[in-house]
Amino acid sequence: MNFTWQDGERTIRFGRGAIADAPGLLGDKYTLLTTERAEAAVPDVVARAHAVHHVGPGLVDELAADLHGAVGSAKLLVALGGGRVVDVAKALAGTRDGVRAAAIPTTLSAAEMTRIHRKPAGHEATARSVRAAIVINDPDLSASQPVSELAASSANALAHAVEAPVTIFASTVPTLAAREAIRLIDVAWLVEGEDPSYVGREQLAHAALLSGYGIDAARYGLSHVLSQTLVRVGGAGHGQANAAVLPVAIAALERRNPGRVDPDGTLTELARRLARRAGADGIRRLGVPEERLDACADAAAQRPDLAFTPPVADRDELRALYAEAW
């Protein structure tokens, strides 16, 4: 599948070979935010940049604050990388009038499709939430991770698609997009044992784009509170955290919406398969010590996003879900 989608103020270019359109879409007066892995994959995008900054590991709000002065007066901030890199570019664009973000994703994070991101530390009161004005999603890049990492990233996309139809902001078109994303993720991964080397990478890239569209409209809820807190407080990797908690989150969302999330257990089984392929079938596999789960539950209970998938999970339920996912 290959298409250009004009969605309001943003242009979304999708398909194999879409990266060839980068010069026409981005021009050559942009500042590039990237990583060493991503930089090596698309040297032409790097070569055309006015300036290049590497985004290291860490938390988005802190990374964006560190880069705030370095990006100068650039009018276009291009993110070439995974969700962390894309979120940093959006966070920085949100601190300056007239500055746009663009995204070339190298994972299935779907950050390129959302206006959901943390604000740079020290700029929380004035920064805006923005989404990328230009998205170039080439499956040869966005679905390029090794199989185990791709499985974790797929769990992240699946979490978006599962949650989008059941938040208090759910509506028809984003829900349809989310359901198609679930179908694509399902067909992209063969049942374990048939051919473990095969993954439908183009389907996964398309699914991530659709799931991001869905969650951007519907916003995060219980599943993302669990996984994001496990990252921020527990120190887990983002995709792996989603993979570890998603099976129990699906069950919790089904209890809140009987018959609407996973009435026959097929979604839970898909989530479990992804977790196994990611090496994340249990929080204990992620290097998060069990004693950190109390702190995770305490922090998660403070998240206002819990109200978006009512009834609001209290601290005891959150702790029990972490224990179940352990």
C-alpha positions in Angstrom: 0.0 0.0 0.0 1.3 3.4 -0.9 -0.5 6.7 -0.3 -0.4 10.4 0.6 -2.9 11.5 3.2 -3.6 15.2 3.8 -5.1 15.2 7.3 -5.8 18.8 8.3 -2.6 20.7 8.8 -0.4 17.6 8.3 0.8 15.6 5.3 1.3 11.9 5.8 3.3 9.9 3.2 3.2 6.2 3.6 4.6 3.2 1.7 7.7 1.4 0.7 10.1 3.9 -1.0 8.4 6.9 0.6 11.7 8.1 2.0 12.6 9.1 -1.6 10.1 11.9 -1.3 11.9 13.4 1.8 13.7 16.1 -0.2 10.5 17.5 -1.6 8.6 17.3 1.6 11.3 18.5 4.0 13.4 20.9 1.9 17.0 21.4 3.2 16.7 24.0 5.9 15.8 21.7 8.8 17.5 20.7 12.0 17.6 16.9 12.4 17.2 15.0 15.7 18.2 11.4 15.4 20.3 8.5 16.8 23.3 6.7 15.5 21.3 3.7 14.4 18.8 5.8 12.5 21.4 8.2 11.1 23.2 5.3 9.4 20.0 4.1 7.8 19.2 7.3 5.9 22.4 9.2 5.1 20.7 11.4 2.5 18.3 12.9 5.1 21.3 13.5 7.3 23.3 15.1 4.6 20.6 17.6 3.7 20.1 18.8 7.3 21.3 22.2 8.3 22.3 20.8 11.7 22.2 17.4 13.4 21.7 16.6 17.1 21.8 13.1 18.6 19.1 12.2 21.1 20.4 9.8 23.7 18.6 7.6 26.2 16.5 9.1 28.9 13.2 10.8 29.6 11.6 13.0 27.0 11.1 16.1 29.2 14.7 16.1 30.3 16.1 15.4 26.9 14.1 18.2 25.3 15.2 20.6 28.0 18.8 19.7 27.3 18.4 20.4 23.6 16.2 23.5 23.9 19.0 26.0 23.4 20.9 23.9 20.9 18.3 23.8 18.2 18.4 27.6 17.8 16.1 29.3 15.4 15.2 26.3 13.1 11.7 26.5 11.7 11.5 22.7 11.0 12.7 20.1 13.4 12.9 16.7 11.8 12.9 13.5 14.0 14.5 10.5 12.5 14.2 7.7 15.0 11.8 6.0 17.4 9.2 7.4 19.7 11.6 9.1 22.1 13.2 11.0 19.3 9.9 12.0 17.8 8.5 13.1 21.1 11.6 15.3 21.8 11.1 17.0 18.4 7.4 17.6 19.1 8.2 18.9 22.6 10.8 21.3 21.3 8.5 22.5 18.5 5.8 23.2 21.1 8.0 25.8 22.8 8.4 28.1 19.8 5.9 29.9 17.6 6.1 29.2 13.9 8.2 26.0 14.4 7.0 22.7 13.0 7.9 19.1 13.7 8.4 16.4 11.1 8.8 12.7 11.7 10.5 9.8 10.0 9.8 6.9 12.3 12.1 3.9 12.7 9.9 2.0 15.1 6.1 1.3 15.5 5.7 3.8 18.3 3.2 5.8 16.4 4.5 9.0 18.1 4.6 10.6 14.7 0.8 10.4 14.6 -0.1 11.9 18.0 0.1 15.2 19.8 0.7 13.3 23.0 4.1 14.1 24.5 5.7 15.5 27.6 6.7 19.1 27.7 10.4 20.1 28.1 11.4 20.4 31.8 11.1 24.0 32.9 8.7 24.9 30.0 5.6 23.0 31.2 3.5 26.1 31.7 4.0 27.6 28.3 4.8 24.8 25.9 2.1 23.6 23.5 1.2 20.0 22.6 1.8 19.5 18.9 1.8 16.8 16.3 4.1 16.3 13.4 3.2 18.5 10.4 5.0 16.1 8.0 5.1 12.3 8.5 7.1 10.0 6.2 6.4 6.4 7.1 8.4 4.0 5.0 8.0 0.4 6.2 11.6 -0.3 5.4 12.4 2.1 8.2 9.5 2.1 10.6 9.4 -1.7 10.7 13.1 -2.3 10.5 13.8 -3.5 14.0 15.1 -7.0 14.8 12.2 -9.4 15.4 12.3 -9.4 19.2 12.3 -5.6 19.3 9.6 -5.4 16.5 7.4 -7.7 18.6 7.7 -5.2 21.6 7.0 -2.3 19.3 4.0 -4.2 17.9 2.6 -4.6 21.4 2.9 -0.8 21.8 0.8 -0.4 18.6 -1.6 -3.0 19.7 -2.1 -1.2 23.0 -3.0 1.9 21.1 -5.6 0.0 19.1 -7.1 -1.8 22.0 -7.5 1.3 24.1 -8.7 3.8 21.5 -12.2 2.4 21.1 -13.0 2.4 24.9 -11.8 5.7 26.2 -14.4 8.4 27.0 -13.2 10.2 23.9 -13.8 7.3 21.5 -15.6 8.1 18.2 -16.5 6.3 15.0 -13.6 6.9 12.6 -10.7 6.5 15.1 -12.4 3.3 16.3 -12.6 1.9 12.8 -8.9 2.8 12.3 -8.0 1.0 15.6 -9.9 -2.1 14.6 -8.2 -2.3 11.3 -4.8 -1.9 13.1 -5.7 -4.9 15.3 -6.5 -7.0 12.2 -3.2 -6.0 10.5 -1.1 -6.8 13.6 -2.8 -10.2 13.8 -2.2 -11.2 10.2 1.4 -9.8 10.3 2.5 -12.3 12.9 2.2 -16.0 12.1 1.3 -18.4 14.8 4.5 -19.3 16.7 6.2 -22.4 15.3 5.1 -22.0 11.7 7.9 -19.6 10.6 9.4 -17.6 13.3 11.5 -15.6 10.9 8.5 -14.2 9.0 6.8 -11.0 9.9 4.5 -8.9 7.8 6.5 -5.7 8.2 4.5 -3.5 5.8 1.2 -4.5 7.6 2.8 -3.6 10.9 3.9 -0.2 9.7 0.4 0.5 8.4 -1.1 -0.8 11.7 1.1 1.5 13.7 0.1 4.5 11.7 -3.6 3.7 12.1 -3.3 2.9 15.8 -1.6 6.2 16.3 -4.4 8.0 14.5 -6.9 6.3 16.8 -5.1 7.0 20.1 -4.4 10.6 19.1 -8.2 11.2 19.0 -9.1 8.9 21.9 -6.2 9.6 24.3 -4.5 7.3 26.7 -6.1 5.3 29.5 -5.4 2.4 31.8 -3.1 0.3 29.6 -0.8 3.2 28.9 -0.8 4.4 32.5 0.5 1.0 33.5 3.2 0.7 30.8 4.4 4.3 30.9 4.7 4.3 34.7 6.6 1.0 34.5 9.1 2.9 32.2 9.4 6.1 34.1 9.4 4.6 37.6 10.5 1.1 37.1 13.1 1.7 34.4 11.8 -0.7 31.8 12.1 -0.2 28.1 9.0 1.4 26.4 8.0 -1.4 24.0 8.9 -4.1 26.4 6.8 -2.5 29.2 3.8 -2.4 26.8 4.3 -6.1 26.0 4.6 -7.1 29.6 1.4 -5.4 30.9 -0.9 -5.6 27.9 -2.4 -9.0 28.5 -3.6 -8.0 32.0 -4.6 -4.5 30.8 -6.8 -6.1 28.1 -8.6 -8.2 30.7 -9.1 -5.1 32.9 -10.5 -3.1 30.0 -12.8 -6.0 29.1 -14.1 -6.1 32.7 -15.0 -2.4 32.3 -16.6 -2.9 28.9 -18.0 -6.4 28.8 -18.1 -7.9 25.3 -16.4 -4.8 23.7 -12.7 -5.4 24.1 -11.9 -9.1 24.1 -14.9 -11.3 24.7 -13.4 -14.5 23.2 -9.8 -14.0 24.5 -8.2 -13.7 21.0 -6.7 -10.3 21.7 -5.2 -11.5 25.0 -3.6 -14.5 23.2 -2.2 -12.2 20.5 -0.7 -9.9 23.2 0.8 -12.9 25.0 2.4 -14.1 21.7 3.9 -10.7 21.2 5.2 -10.6 24.7 6.9 -14.0 24.3 8.5 -13.0 21.0 9.7 -9.8 22.7 11.2 -11.6 25.7 8.8 -9.6 27.8 6.3 -12.2 29.1 6.4 -10.9 32.6 7.7 -7.7 34.2 10.3 -9.8 36.0 11.9 -10.4 32.5 12.5 -6.6 32.1 14.9 -6.2 35.0 12.4 -4.3 37.2 12.8 -5.5 40.8 9.6 -6.6 42.4 10.0 -4.1 45.2 9.6 -1.3 42.6 6.0 -2.3 41.9 4.7 -0.5 45.0 6.3 2.7 43.8 4.9 2.1 40.3 1.4 1.7 41.7 1.7 4.8 43.8 2.8 6.9 40.8 0.3 5.4 38.4 -2.5 6.2 40.8 -1.7 9.9 40.4 -2.2 9.9 36.6 -5.3 11.8 35.5 -5.4 9.6 32.4 -7.0 6.9 34.5 -10.3 8.8 34.3 -10.4 8.2 30.5 -11.2 4.5 30.9 -13.7 4.5 33.8 -14.3 3.3 36.4 -11.0 4.9 37.6 -8.5 2.2 38.7 -7.4 2.9 42.3 -4.0 2.2 43.8 -5.0 -1.3 45.0 -6.2 -2.4 41.5 -3.1 -1.0 39.9 -0.8 -2.9 42.3 -2.8 -6.1 41.7 -2.4 -5.7 37.9 1.3 -5.2 38.2 1.5 -8.3 40.4 -0.5 -10.3 37.8 1.8 -9.1 35.1 4.9 -9.9 37.2 
